[in-house]
Every structure is written in C-alpha cells, then in structure tokens.
Amino acid sequence: MSVDLDQTPRSLLVCDRSSFLDEKNRISSQVEQLHFNYKVSVLLPECSSAPSHLDSVLNSFSSFYLIRKLPIHELLDKHFLEMAVYQGNICRLCLTLDKDSFQVLGFEGKLSRFTHRTNSRYVVSVDLTDSSMAPGGRGYLRLLTGLRSRLHLKCDFLLSHHPGGGASLQPLLSHYDWSEHRPEISTHALTHLSCPAQLTSDLQSCDPHSFLEWLGAVDGDISSENSPSSFLSSFVCPEPKTTLSQALSISICGLLLPQDVHRLIQEIRCYLEQPLLESWVSLTVHGFVDSPVSWGGSEHGVLRGGENFYTLLMFHDHTYHLHLATGAHDICPP
C-alpha cells in the first residue's frame, strides 16, 4: 500500500463550552471569522417539520452570483473597489499560485505553509486599504500591471453582497457571463434515530470525536445500525445510546454569509425556549474545502485534506458547546 494512502490525515479540533448569556462569549466573532461557507446543517430532535419562523429565516438567506471566466484584474477596478470592496469589513485579495505564476506576476508574496519539500506554491495577500494599494498608487499599479499584462488569469467566481448591496456588483456582472442563485434547502425526516444518551444528560462525558462522527453520519444518511463485522460499514452510535422517535435534518447549500448564519443561530435559540421541546439542537457550518483561506483569512490546507467547519450544540438553558475543526497543518481556529 502507498505510504500516502495507508495513513489517515490528521485533523485539529478545538472545543469550547460557554453560555450565550455570558457577555464574554465569542460566538459572534467566531461565526464572523469563517467567511466562505457552502453548507449549514441543522438537526432538530423530536421534530417532524421545520417551524415556520425557522423556515422563514432559512428562506431569507442572501442570494449569490456565479460569474464565469472573470479576469482577476477586474477585482482591482476602481469603481468595483469603491462600490463593493471598501464597503465591507474585509478588504483583502488573496492569491495562491504555483511557482511559475508567482514569478510571472512579479509581486511580493510568501512561501505557502503547504508547499511540501519543494518551493512549489506561494501566497500573495494584499490589504486593499493600504495607502500603496489605493487606485493609482505604486503597489496598486504594480499588481494591476502584473495581472493584466503578464499573468492572464481567469477564474469562475461566486460573489455575494450584504443586503441592499446588489447594485454595487451590476457594473462588473454586466460585462461577463453570470447567473444569480438562491441557496438550496433540503429536509430529511428521520424516525427511530439512535442518539448518544449524553445529549440529553451529561454531554461532558461524551467524546467530541465520537459525537461529531455520529452527527456526520446522520447528515450523510448513514445507518448506525451495523455489526462490527459488516463489510460496507462498521459504524455504530456511541454508547450509551437512546432512541429518538423522530428528528428533522435540514441543510442549506450555496455561498452563505456569516450574517445569515448568525440570524439562524438566534432563531434556533428562540426555538429552544419553547416548552415541551427536546433540550438541544445542533448546527454545523461547513467552509469551502478548496478555499485558499479559512479562519479569519489564515491560509487553508486545501491540498492536505480540507477540513474547515464548526459545530454548535445549543441547549434550552442558553449554554452551548462549540467544536471548531480544520486540518492539522492549518493555523488553530480562534
């Protein structure tokens, strides 16, 4: 067996326990720091259909655009910077390039953390609010010339905007092949679902890796009723376990903004305040596996696994357990 295949890639898991009522909780900042999300999964125990208020929040997630074969130098267009980029909280352009492309570009960068034994990949990270990157500035003109005249890169992009900001993208979209999309929502009703008993009693005694493995199996519709000798799957629900008579698995996919995720979290908290409900709900947010950045703009090990997600387990008493996961070679999540 190949040396590269006989070892499972390592991963990094950070766990945090706190309360939404604690003024020092960091949920808002942690949600904001995973910028590029493609999927949110929610598991509602003892529920058969999505509550109307929760369904309304899911259907109000922002639309996004797919624009094809966009020259990267268009992202430095003065009008686009002023109308779209400078209006946001993050004004940074990140390029991950092979060695040849990096040398052709002729702009400052650094060696990738994931370059293996040879210097094969480089990262160019540019703060577009820096004075030298103002349109007409020395750094701006140097980068624009490199992208426009020497490195003729064209890529397909997913673009989104804050509510009311769609007009800022229209001048750019009008020159290229583009289409608008709504996030896709799917639901799956489950019955007689095996569940770790600690979710309804003492979660602290539940191994977080086992819990996340079970949650992933539920999201992937993988049975946990298997024998250890099964050829197809030997996965079983962690012990001790209980059985939920019903549960609802909801997922929404697209280019999902952190602000929309935060609104969903707040609505789930309101949902948990209702009497006679099961005491917990889980929410998992998946970052794009092939994104060049992950937490807060840190370089992402897309070529070494791609793990890039967090799971928030919320309880009716406003406490929560947060699990943040990424590849072992990535910078530790915040």
Disulfide bonds with the S-S distance in Angstrom:
none
